[in-house]
């Protein structure tokens, strides 16, 4: 039997029940930036320190028409996809001012490891793993020229995986960032493979962004 807690989301659902399966929505402090063991979790160093099942492409106008990811400080300089609103969608948490975002065209009917990294961790330690997540695609258009309005049916859900332990499904914000998280107990592990996985989605295209990835010890 799963335990469950209630959490509120400002846009996509007013109430959601989230199962906790040895992990779940974080209940403790998320520590400080200096305690983060994820290398280049803010993408300030660019396209290094992680892996992806998508191929990389340099930031350029309309570079995300195909199934690629790129690393950029903002979405609209250059405009990475001409059907998406012309806004910067930059990382919401800025500690140094050099933070960037992994933007991707990440649709598809099979799960996709959008980001993965290998870290060394302390045994018998609980960690909170968190990141910010945004969805930018939709089936309605507004403005001049017309741009897509982010909608729920085009917003994929995501999971965090820590050494083959998945989180509950995590929601992307619609045109705004949600901070999503899970708690993972390292038990005897001294290393971990952390993944951010896009769950199945019916659409072949889904423009998303992830940023501010952290893994820090939970403070009681």
C-alpha positions in Angstrom: 0.0 0.0 0.0 1.4 3.4 -1.0 1.4 6.3 1.4 0.0 9.4 -0.2 0.2 13.1 0.5 -1.7 16.0 -1.0 0.0 18.8 -2.9 -1.4 21.8 -4.8 -0.4 23.0 -8.2 -1.3 26.5 -9.3 -2.2 25.9 -13.0 -2.7 22.3 -14.2 -4.6 20.7 -11.3 -5.9 22.2 -8.1 -5.3 18.9 -6.2 -3.2 15.9 -6.9 -2.5 12.7 -4.8 1.1 11.7 -5.2 2.3 8.2 -4.2 5.6 7.9 -2.3 7.5 4.8 -3.3 10.6 5.0 -1.1 10.9 8.5 -2.3 8.4 11.2 -3.4 7.8 14.9 -2.9 10.4 16.4 -0.7 9.5 16.9 3.0 12.8 18.5 4.2 15.0 21.4 3.4 16.7 21.3 0.0 20.1 22.5 1.3 22.2 25.1 -0.3 23.8 25.5 -3.7 27.2 24.7 -2.4 26.0 21.2 -1.3 24.8 20.3 -4.7 26.6 17.1 -6.0 25.2 17.3 -9.5 28.0 18.4 -11.9 26.9 21.4 -14.0 23.4 21.2 -12.7 22.8 24.8 -13.6 24.2 24.2 -17.2 26.5 27.3 -16.7 29.3 25.3 -18.3 27.2 24.4 -21.3 26.9 21.0 -22.8 29.1 19.0 -20.4 28.7 16.8 -17.4 25.7 14.8 -18.5 24.2 12.6 -21.1 21.0 12.6 -23.1 19.1 10.2 -25.5 18.5 13.2 -27.8 21.3 14.6 -30.0 22.7 18.0 -29.2 22.4 21.0 -31.5 23.9 24.4 -31.1 21.5 27.3 -30.3 20.2 28.8 -33.5 16.9 30.1 -35.0 14.5 27.2 -35.3 17.1 24.6 -34.2 14.4 22.7 -32.2 12.2 21.9 -35.2 13.6 18.4 -35.0 14.2 16.1 -32.1 17.2 17.8 -30.5 18.2 19.5 -27.3 20.3 22.6 -26.9 21.7 24.6 -24.0 20.9 28.3 -23.9 20.5 31.2 -21.5 17.2 32.2 -23.1 14.7 30.8 -25.6 14.2 33.9 -27.8 17.8 35.1 -28.5 18.0 33.3 -30.9 14.4 32.1 -31.3 14.8 28.3 -30.9 11.4 27.5 -32.4 9.3 30.0 -34.3 5.9 28.7 -33.2 6.7 29.2 -29.5 6.0 32.4 -27.7 8.9 34.9 -28.1 9.9 35.1 -24.4 13.2 34.3 -22.7 12.0 31.4 -20.4 15.3 31.7 -18.6 16.2 29.7 -15.5 14.1 31.0 -12.6 16.8 30.4 -10.0 19.9 32.6 -10.6 22.7 32.3 -8.1 25.6 33.3 -10.3 23.9 34.8 -13.4 25.5 32.2 -15.7 22.7 29.7 -15.4 21.3 28.2 -18.6 18.4 25.9 -19.6 18.3 22.6 -21.4 15.6 23.2 -24.0 14.4 20.3 -26.2 11.9 19.0 -28.7 11.2 15.9 -26.7 7.9 14.4 -27.8 7.5 10.7 -28.5 5.5 7.6 -27.6 8.3 5.9 -25.7 10.0 7.1 -22.5 13.1 9.3 -23.1 16.0 9.9 -20.8 16.3 13.6 -21.5 19.2 14.1 -19.0 21.4 11.7 -17.0 24.4 12.2 -14.7 26.6 9.9 -12.6 27.5 11.2 -9.1 29.3 10.0 -6.0 27.1 10.0 -2.8 27.3 9.2 0.8 25.8 5.9 2.1 22.9 5.9 4.5 22.0 9.5 3.5 18.7 10.9 2.3 19.0 13.3 -0.7 16.5 15.6 -2.2 16.8 15.7 -6.0 15.0 18.6 -7.7 14.8 20.5 -10.9 12.7 23.2 -12.6 10.5 22.1 -15.5 8.5 24.0 -18.2 6.3 23.0 -21.2 5.9 25.4 -24.1 3.8 23.6 -26.7 0.1 23.7 -27.3 -2.6 23.2 -30.0 -4.0 26.7 -29.8 -2.5 29.9 -31.2 -2.6 33.5 -30.1 -0.9 36.8 -31.0 0.5 38.3 -34.2 2.3 36.4 -35.5 0.4 33.4 -34.1 2.3 31.5 -31.4 1.4 28.3 -29.6 -0.3 28.7 -26.2 1.0 26.0 -23.8 -1.7 23.4 -23.1 -2.0 20.4 -20.8 -2.5 17.8 -23.5 0.8 18.7 -25.1 2.7 18.8 -21.8 4.6 15.6 -21.0 5.0 14.2 -17.5 8.4 13.4 -16.2 10.1 11.1 -13.7 13.3 11.4 -11.7 15.2 8.1 -11.5 17.9 7.4 -8.9 19.7 4.1 -9.3 16.5 2.5 -10.9 14.2 4.0 -8.3 11.6 6.2 -10.0 9.6 9.1 -8.6 5.9 9.6 -9.1 5.0 11.3 -12.3 6.0 15.0 -12.2 4.2 17.8 -13.9 5.6 20.5 -16.2 4.4 24.0 -15.8 2.5 25.5 -18.7 4.6 28.4 -19.8 6.0 28.8 -16.3 8.5 26.7 -14.4 7.4 24.2 -11.7 10.0 23.0 -9.2 9.7 19.2 -8.9 11.5 16.9 -6.5 11.9 13.5 -4.9 13.6 12.1 -1.8 16.0 9.2 -2.3 17.7 7.1 0.4 21.2 6.0 -0.7 21.2 3.0 1.7 24.6 1.3 1.0 25.2 3.1 -2.3 28.3 5.3 -2.8 27.4 6.3 -6.3 24.2 7.0 -8.2 22.9 7.4 -11.7 20.4 10.2 -11.7 18.0 10.6 -14.7 15.2 12.9 -15.7 12.9 10.9 -17.9 10.2 12.1 -20.1 7.2 9.8 -19.9 5.2 8.6 -22.9 3.3 11.3 -24.8 1.0 10.9 -27.8 2.5 13.8 -29.7 5.7 13.6 -31.7 6.7 17.1 -30.7 6.9 18.7 -27.2 9.0 21.7 -26.5 10.2 21.6 -22.9 12.9 23.1 -20.7 14.7 21.8 -17.6 17.1 23.7 -15.4 18.5 24.2 -11.8 19.1 20.5 -11.2 20.2 19.8 -7.6 20.9 16.8 -5.4 21.6 17.8 -1.8 21.4 16.0 1.6 18.1 16.5 3.4 18.3 18.6 6.5 16.1 17.6 9.4 
